[in-house]
Amino acid sequence: MLLRKLVLAFVALIVFMMSWQAGHVVGISVGGLGLLAIAGLLAFLFAIGYLIFGRHEYGRVPVPMDTSVLLFGVFVAVNFASIGWADRPNVAISSSIGYFQLLIFVWLLAFLRSEKNALSVLLHAYLLGISVIAIVTFMDIGLHGLAQVDRRLDGFNMTANRFAYKLLLGIPVSIYLFQRSNVPGYRWLYLYYVPLGLVLVILAGSRTGLVALGAVLAVSAWFFVTVERASATRISATRALLALGALAVVVISLIPFLAERIPRHIQRFSTLADPTDSGFGNRSEMWAAAIEVYLNNIFLGIGSGGGGTAILPYFEGGVYVFTFLDRGVSLHSVYLTVATGTGTVGLLLFLSVITTLIMRALSFAREERLLFLSMIGASLVMALTLGLEQSRDFHFALFLPVALSLSRYPARATTEITDAHPSAQMRGQPQRARLH
């Protein structure tokens, strides 16, 4: 139906442009309370219209429900309730409204579950959006040389850490689209982004980003070198040798390009052992203060988003000089932000949401499991040291499994997967679904 197609179009626009959020492209400002917010509002209104008038004779369509989205809704409700006991009600109101907007976004992902090509459209939109960042960044490097990234690469008015996170998510998307493409002659083109993303994430110099990159590559390697027979999983020697060969080629190709930066990355990682040497960029002091705030407000927290200001009294003179005390600072940790804001109640709800999303991801077929677990895993690692709690990218990566119907891509414990060509694997069996 047209209304559902319009919802998909607007959500795809959000996904395409959210990579540029807080940035500027050829003078056009995107993100914030601008085009993306308008697109989200229109998508929500069209979705409601479809639910009311989606059937013949204006019969109502059942409202799409998902356990993860429902739990996230309860979490958002707790954030709104925290306004009543918040030390900074204005901060709690602003934070709760931000979570409510994200609730609408993830509900729209669940709404699109009934749209046949929704996942394909959304993934193509994200890959195109992040490709703009990658290509523009490489063009900038070509114009000005690598001297500008002697320390850390960033771009589009983003910090290097957030820059690395956005680029990192494109790698599993690229691999998945390659796997599921139904156009054999052109499916290899999807892999163009993998080397771009690898190089840029390394140049960004984000320590957490490199750990998350390692997690994504480890998950991808495991899925590549293993095969499934009925309910058993084994390692294929042929695939393992191919993987090692490919890894050797990539390493040899990147060493000349990144040789000068490898010692710098090693030096940055070495500072983690010495907090006095700003190993965490002074985050260790903030985290210690946030833990104190949490322990002193362990049940309901200090109020949604209030951790950034609540930590200030815990600093003794000279540790920090804050010039923006109205809203406080980022705690550089999603988990500590949630824990300080809504206490153990909010933290348990948030962890319950993540658990249900992981369980749902494990219920899909092999290719979908690789995609979802890579994106969720990378996001959970980055959430350790980044304030992503109000980021669309973060919630898109976490909630992407709700956008796909389990009936279309179920895990098949009885399906025998061998090293043969995919067409030979499925001979005499129902053809597996592919992206269109």
C-alpha positions as CSV (number, residue, x, y, z in Angstrom):
1,M,0.0,0.0,0.0
2,L,1.1,3.6,-0.8
3,L,1.1,4.7,2.9
4,R,3.5,1.9,3.9
5,K,5.8,2.7,0.9
6,L,5.9,6.3,2.0
7,V,6.9,5.2,5.6
8,L,9.7,3.2,4.1
9,A,10.8,6.1,1.9
10,F,11.0,8.5,4.9
11,V,12.7,6.0,7.2
12,A,15.2,5.3,4.4
13,L,15.9,9.0,4.1
14,I,16.6,9.2,7.9
15,V,18.9,6.2,7.7
16,F,20.7,7.6,4.6
17,M,21.3,11.0,6.2
18,M,21.8,10.1,9.9
19,S,25.5,9.3,9.2
20,W,26.0,13.0,8.5
21,Q,24.3,14.1,11.6
22,A,26.1,17.0,13.3
23,G,27.9,17.5,10.0
24,H,27.7,19.6,6.8
25,V,27.7,18.4,3.2
26,V,28.2,21.0,0.5
27,G,26.7,23.7,2.8
28,I,23.5,21.8,3.6
29,S,23.0,21.3,7.3
30,V,21.5,18.0,8.3
31,G,20.6,16.4,11.6
32,G,19.4,17.9,14.8
33,L,15.8,19.3,14.8
34,G,15.8,19.7,11.0
35,L,15.1,17.5,8.1
36,L,15.5,14.3,9.9
37,A,13.0,15.2,12.6
38,I,10.5,16.3,9.9
39,A,11.0,13.0,8.0
40,G,10.5,11.0,11.2
41,L,7.3,12.9,12.0
42,L,5.9,12.3,8.5
43,A,6.9,8.6,8.6
44,F,5.1,8.3,11.9
45,L,1.9,10.0,10.7
46,F,1.8,7.9,7.5
47,A,2.3,4.7,9.7
48,I,-0.6,5.7,11.9
49,G,-2.7,6.4,8.8
50,Y,-1.9,3.0,7.4
51,L,-2.9,1.3,10.7
52,I,-6.2,3.1,10.6
53,F,-7.0,2.9,6.9
54,G,-4.7,0.1,5.7
55,R,-7.4,-2.5,4.9
56,H,-10.2,-2.5,2.5
57,E,-13.3,-0.8,3.7
58,Y,-11.2,1.1,6.2
59,G,-10.7,-1.8,8.5
60,R,-7.9,-1.3,11.0
61,V,-4.6,-3.1,10.7
62,P,-3.2,-4.7,13.9
63,V,-0.6,-2.5,15.6
64,P,2.9,-4.1,15.1
65,M,4.3,-5.2,18.4
66,D,7.8,-6.4,19.4
67,T,9.1,-7.4,22.9
68,S,12.3,-5.3,22.5
69,V,10.4,-2.2,21.4
70,L,7.8,-2.7,24.2
71,L,10.6,-2.9,26.8
72,F,12.3,0.1,25.3
73,G,8.9,1.9,25.7
74,V,8.8,1.0,29.4
75,F,12.4,2.3,29.7
76,V,11.4,5.6,28.0
77,A,8.4,5.8,30.5
78,V,10.8,5.4,33.4
79,N,12.9,8.3,32.0
80,F,9.8,10.5,31.9
81,A,8.8,9.5,35.4
82,S,12.3,10.5,36.6
83,I,11.4,14.1,35.9
84,G,9.4,14.0,39.2
85,W,12.5,13.3,41.3
86,A,15.2,14.8,39.1
87,D,17.6,17.3,40.5
88,R,17.6,19.0,37.1
89,P,14.1,18.7,35.7
90,N,14.9,20.7,32.6
91,V,17.7,18.2,31.7
92,A,15.4,15.2,32.5
93,I,12.7,16.6,30.2
94,S,15.1,17.2,27.3
95,S,16.6,13.8,27.7
96,S,13.2,12.0,28.0
97,I,12.0,13.7,24.8
98,G,15.1,12.6,23.0
99,Y,14.4,9.0,24.1
100,F,10.8,9.3,23.0
101,Q,11.9,10.4,19.5
102,L,14.1,7.3,19.4
103,L,11.2,5.1,20.5
104,I,9.2,6.4,17.5
105,F,12.2,5.6,15.3
106,V,12.6,2.0,16.5
107,W,8.8,1.4,16.4
108,L,8.9,2.5,12.7
109,L,11.6,-0.2,12.2
110,A,9.2,-2.8,13.7
111,F,6.3,-1.3,11.6
112,L,8.3,-2.0,8.4
113,R,8.7,-5.6,9.2
114,S,5.7,-6.4,7.0
115,E,7.3,-4.6,4.1
116,K,9.0,-7.2,1.9
117,N,12.1,-5.2,0.9
118,A,12.4,-3.0,3.9
119,L,15.7,-4.4,5.2
120,S,17.3,-4.2,1.8
121,V,16.3,-0.6,1.3
122,L,17.4,0.5,4.8
123,L,20.8,-1.3,4.4
124,H,21.4,0.2,1.0
125,A,20.5,3.6,2.4
126,Y,23.0,3.3,5.3
127,L,25.8,2.0,3.0
128,L,25.2,4.9,0.6
129,G,25.2,7.5,3.4
130,I,28.3,6.2,5.0
131,S,30.0,5.9,1.6
132,V,29.5,9.7,1.1
133,I,31.5,10.2,4.3
134,A,34.2,7.7,3.3
135,I,34.6,9.0,-0.3
136,V,34.6,12.7,0.7
137,T,37.2,12.0,3.4
138,F,39.5,10.1,1.0
139,M,39.1,13.0,-1.5
140,D,40.1,15.4,1.3
141,I,43.2,13.2,2.1
142,G,44.1,13.2,-1.6
143,L,43.9,17.0,-1.8
144,H,45.8,17.7,1.4
145,G,47.9,14.6,2.0
146,L,48.2,12.4,5.0
147,A,50.0,15.2,7.0
148,Q,46.5,16.3,8.2
149,V,46.0,13.0,9.9
150,D,49.3,12.8,11.7
151,R,47.5,12.3,14.9
152,R,43.8,11.2,14.4
153,L,41.4,11.4,11.5
154,D,38.0,12.8,12.0
155,G,35.5,14.6,9.7
156,F,32.1,16.1,9.2
157,N,32.3,18.0,12.6
158,M,32.4,14.7,14.5
159,T,34.9,13.5,17.1
160,A,37.3,10.8,15.9
161,N,35.6,8.2,18.1
162,R,32.1,8.8,16.7
163,F,33.6,9.1,13.2
164,A,35.1,5.6,13.6
165,Y,31.9,4.2,15.0
166,K,29.8,5.3,12.0
167,L,32.3,4.1,9.5
168,L,32.6,0.8,11.4
169,L,28.9,-0.1,11.0
170,G,29.2,0.0,7.2
171,I,31.6,-3.0,7.1
172,P,29.0,-5.7,8.2
173,V,26.4,-4.0,6.1
174,S,28.7,-4.3,3.0
175,I,29.5,-7.9,3.7
176,Y,25.8,-8.8,4.2
177,L,24.6,-7.1,1.0
178,F,27.4,-9.0,-0.9
179,Q,26.1,-12.3,0.6
180,R,22.4,-11.7,0.0
181,S,22.6,-10.0,-3.4
182,N,20.6,-11.8,-6.2
183,V,22.7,-10.2,-8.9
184,P,25.7,-12.5,-9.2
185,G,27.6,-10.4,-11.7
186,Y,27.6,-7.2,-9.6
187,R,27.5,-8.6,-6.0
188,W,31.2,-8.1,-5.6
189,L,30.8,-4.4,-5.9
190,Y,29.3,-4.3,-2.4
191,L,32.7,-5.2,-1.0
192,Y,34.2,-1.9,-2.2
193,Y,33.4,-0.4,1.2
194,V,35.3,-2.9,3.3
195,P,38.9,-1.6,2.6
196,L,37.7,2.0,2.7
197,G,36.1,1.4,6.1
198,L,39.1,-0.5,7.5
199,V,41.6,2.2,6.5
200,L,39.5,5.1,7.8
201,V,38.7,3.4,11.2
202,I,42.4,2.7,11.7
203,L,43.3,6.3,10.8
204,A,40.7,7.6,13.2
205,G,42.9,6.2,16.0
206,S,40.0,5.4,18.3
207,R,41.1,2.7,20.7
208,T,37.6,1.5,21.4
209,G,36.9,1.7,17.6
210,L,39.8,-0.6,17.0
211,V,38.6,-3.1,19.6
212,A,35.1,-3.0,18.0
213,L,36.7,-3.4,14.6
214,G,38.5,-6.5,15.9
215,A,35.2,-7.8,17.2
216,V,33.4,-7.3,13.8
217,L,36.3,-9.0,11.9
218,A,36.4,-11.9,14.4
219,V,32.6,-12.5,14.0
220,S,32.9,-12.3,10.2
221,A,35.9,-14.6,10.2
222,W,34.1,-17.2,12.4
223,F,31.1,-17.2,10.1
224,F,33.3,-17.6,7.1
225,V,35.5,-20.4,8.3
226,T,32.7,-22.5,9.9
227,V,30.1,-24.6,8.2
228,E,26.9,-26.0,9.7
229,R,25.7,-29.5,9.4
230,A,22.3,-30.1,11.0
231,S,22.8,-28.8,14.5
232,A,26.6,-29.1,14.5
233,T,29.1,-26.5,13.6
234,R,32.6,-27.3,12.4
235,I,35.6,-25.4,11.0
236,S,36.4,-25.8,7.3
237,A,40.1,-26.2,6.6
238,T,39.6,-24.8,3.1
239,R,37.9,-21.7,4.3
240,A,40.4,-21.2,7.1
241,L,43.3,-21.2,4.6
242,L,41.4,-18.8,2.3
243,A,40.8,-16.5,5.2
244,L,44.4,-16.5,6.3
245,G,45.5,-15.8,2.7
246,A,43.1,-12.9,2.4
247,L,44.2,-11.6,5.8
248,A,47.8,-11.7,4.6
249,V,47.0,-9.8,1.4
250,V,45.2,-7.1,3.3
251,V,47.9,-6.7,5.9
252,I,50.7,-6.5,3.3
253,S,48.6,-4.0,1.3
254,L,48.0,-1.8,4.4
255,I,51.4,-1.8,6.0
256,P,53.0,0.7,3.7
257,F,50.0,3.0,4.0
258,L,49.7,2.8,7.8
259,A,53.3,1.9,8.9
260,E,53.9,5.4,10.4
261,R,50.7,5.2,12.5
262,I,51.1,1.7,14.0
263,P,53.6,2.9,16.6
264,R,51.2,5.8,17.5
265,H,48.4,3.4,18.1
266,I,50.6,1.2,20.2
267,Q,51.6,4.2,22.2
268,R,48.0,5.2,22.7
269,F,47.0,1.8,23.9
270,S,50.0,1.7,26.3
271,T,48.6,4.8,28.1
272,L,45.6,2.7,29.3
273,A,47.9,1.1,31.9
274,D,48.6,4.5,33.4
275,P,45.5,6.6,34.2
276,T,47.7,9.4,35.4
277,D,49.0,9.8,31.9
278,S,45.5,10.5,30.6
279,G,45.1,7.0,29.4
280,F,41.4,7.4,29.1
281,G,41.5,11.1,28.3
282,N,40.6,11.8,31.9
283,R,37.5,9.6,31.6
284,S,38.6,7.4,34.5
285,E,37.9,10.4,36.9
286,M,34.5,10.9,35.3
287,W,33.6,7.2,35.5
288,A,34.7,7.0,39.1
289,A,32.5,10.0,39.9
290,A,29.6,8.5,37.9
291,I,29.8,5.3,39.9
292,E,29.7,7.3,43.1
293,V,26.5,9.1,41.8
294,Y,25.0,5.8,40.9
295,L,25.8,4.2,44.3
296,N,24.2,7.1,46.1
297,N,21.1,6.9,44.0
298,I,21.1,3.2,43.3
299,F,17.4,2.5,42.9
300,L,15.9,5.3,40.7
301,G,18.9,7.4,39.8
302,I,19.4,11.1,39.7
303,G,16.9,11.8,36.8
304,S,17.2,11.1,33.1
305,G,20.4,12.6,31.7
306,G,21.3,14.1,35.0
307,G,24.6,12.2,35.4
308,G,26.5,14.8,33.5
309,T,25.9,17.5,36.1
310,A,25.6,15.2,39.1
311,I,29.2,14.2,38.8
312,L,30.6,17.8,39.2
313,P,30.5,18.0,43.0
314,Y,32.5,14.8,43.2
315,F,35.6,16.5,41.6
316,E,38.0,18.1,44.0
317,G,39.6,21.4,42.9
318,G,41.8,21.3,39.9
319,V,40.8,18.1,38.3
320,Y,38.5,19.7,35.7
321,V,37.5,23.1,34.7
322,F,34.0,23.0,33.3
323,T,32.9,25.9,31.2
324,F,29.5,24.4,30.2
325,L,27.8,23.5,33.5
326,D,24.2,24.0,32.4
327,R,23.9,20.5,31.0
328,G,27.0,19.0,32.3
329,V,29.3,16.7,30.4
330,S,29.1,13.5,28.6
331,L,30.0,10.5,30.8
332,H,31.5,8.8,27.8
333,S,29.6,5.6,28.6
334,V,26.1,4.6,27.7
335,Y,25.8,2.2,30.6
336,L,26.9,4.8,33.2
337,T,24.6,7.4,31.7
338,V,21.6,5.1,32.0
339,A,22.7,3.9,35.5
340,T,23.1,7.4,36.9
341,G,20.0,8.8,35.2
342,T,17.5,6.0,36.0
343,G,19.3,3.8,38.5
344,T,19.2,0.1,38.7
345,V,15.6,0.1,37.4
346,G,16.5,1.8,34.2
347,L,19.7,-0.1,33.8
348,L,18.0,-3.5,34.1
349,L,15.4,-2.4,31.6
350,F,18.0,-1.3,29.2
351,L,20.0,-4.5,29.6
352,S,16.7,-6.5,29.1
353,V,16.2,-4.7,25.8
354,I,19.7,-5.6,24.6
355,T,19.2,-9.2,25.7
356,T,16.0,-9.6,23.8
357,L,17.6,-8.1,20.7
358,I,20.5,-10.5,20.9
359,M,18.1,-13.4,21.3
360,R,16.1,-12.3,18.3
361,A,19.3,-11.9,16.2
362,L,20.3,-15.5,17.1
363,S,17.0,-16.7,15.7
364,F,17.7,-15.7,12.1
365,A,19.5,-17.5,9.3
366,R,23.3,-17.5,9.2
367,E,23.7,-14.4,7.1
368,E,21.3,-12.3,9.2
369,R,23.0,-13.5,12.4
370,L,26.4,-12.3,11.0
371,L,24.9,-8.9,10.2
372,F,23.0,-8.4,13.4
373,L,25.5,-9.7,15.8
374,S,28.3,-7.7,14.2
375,M,26.4,-4.4,14.5
376,I,25.1,-5.1,18.0
377,G,28.5,-6.3,19.2
378,A,30.3,-3.3,17.8
379,S,27.7,-0.9,19.3
380,L,27.9,-2.5,22.7
381,V,31.7,-2.2,22.7
382,M,31.6,1.4,21.6
383,A,29.0,2.2,24.2
384,L,31.6,1.5,26.9
385,T,33.5,4.7,26.1
386,L,31.1,6.8,24.0
387,G,27.9,8.7,24.9
388,L,25.7,7.1,22.2
389,E,22.5,6.9,24.2
390,Q,20.8,9.6,22.1
391,S,22.3,8.5,18.8
392,R,20.1,7.3,15.9
393,D,23.0,5.2,14.6
394,F,23.3,3.4,17.9
395,H,19.6,2.5,18.1
396,F,19.5,1.6,14.4
397,A,22.3,-0.9,14.9
398,L,20.7,-2.4,18.0
399,F,17.1,-2.5,16.8
400,L,17.7,-3.6,13.2
401,P,16.6,-7.2,13.9
402,V,13.1,-5.9,14.6
403,A,12.8,-4.7,11.0
404,L,12.9,-8.2,9.6
405,S,10.3,-10.9,9.9
406,L,11.6,-14.1,11.4
407,S,9.3,-16.1,9.1
408,R,11.3,-14.9,6.1
409,Y,14.8,-15.7,7.3
410,P,14.5,-18.3,10.1
411,A,17.5,-20.2,11.4
412,R,17.5,-23.7,10.0
413,A,19.1,-26.2,12.3
414,T,18.3,-29.1,9.9
415,T,19.8,-27.4,6.8
416,E,23.1,-28.9,5.7
417,I,25.6,-26.2,4.7
418,T,28.7,-27.3,2.9
419,D,31.6,-25.7,1.1
420,A,29.9,-26.2,-2.2
421,H,28.5,-23.4,-4.3
422,P,25.3,-21.9,-2.8
423,S,23.3,-23.1,-5.8
424,A,24.5,-26.7,-5.2
425,Q,23.9,-26.5,-1.5
426,M,20.2,-25.8,-2.0
427,R,19.6,-28.4,-4.8
428,G,16.6,-30.3,-3.8
429,Q,15.7,-27.9,-1.0
430,P,13.6,-24.8,-0.9
431,Q,15.5,-21.8,-2.2
432,R,16.6,-19.4,0.5
433,A,15.3,-15.9,0.4
434,R,17.6,-13.2,-1.0
435,L,17.5,-9.4,-1.0
436,H,15.8,-7.9,-4.0
